[in-house]
């Protein structure tokens, strides 16, 4: 679901980059660790984006017990975890014109491109135009780009509040009692807001607590227990609770108070599982650490692949244990494929569009500011490539 979902950027902290800059390249051409990167977060971003793809891949197999349990277990925490990391890596966003420009180029423009691609697939699949062509109605996975755009714009506000997390929780809970509809996915924007604000409130030293032995042992117990609990929960609880989309008034629980309690319980479960996963994620560089820089390519690319797959007759043939194993393997393979250099080169026009002409020149910018008034240097283009997390 960054921010947690990023493409490579330069070493200076950018809105979606925070303390993690990509590896530098020495004279030999080999990548070397950059002291500014946080390997734990890069590792976490890759693991979480793989879970996002796998969760979407097995979505049609929820009727099969083990697949349903795995689906619920993944959805317990994967988006809250992505969003928390996104908040942590958005701490440097100051709403300056430069930052807002990058926000537009790295989130809003890719959103419009992939929204158009999604709608084209829907049109071919259905044999006609959909009922609504409003860009304010996010398609499939694009709700996260909208949410991250709005959350980032609000960063200066949260950084001024004395108790930002408590305020965000209150907003999330009260908003859950109203029907916000599907416009701009506002239901998810406010429902997941506490995780983003909590990420903003964290500091590097807080992650040091995750390295304690007892925390890691407890984390294993937490993830094991929740995996067991996912079996009965997947058979008896609506998956609407996992999506954090609709109003609590749409649930079958009456009066509303038990629904609020259940929402708080899911919020707490997601938070505990998020820190459990982060505690067990390797903090040193691994073979997949560099891939954590390309989560936006995976997030946007896999949505197109899965929409095409779901429109094919072959997808409906997947069932039982063989289908579950096949789709989990497919999801993992697709994640790795979308991280490869040649695939990224083919997708760069959509994920990292060079559309600086789309924006007006900032009069306050100097004449050498390549990000305005033209395409600019390669370094400027790479700086604008940093984009959001996470779902």
Beta strands, then each sheet from edge to edge (+ up, - down):
strand 1: 24-25
strand 2: 31-32
sheet 1: 1+ 2-
end
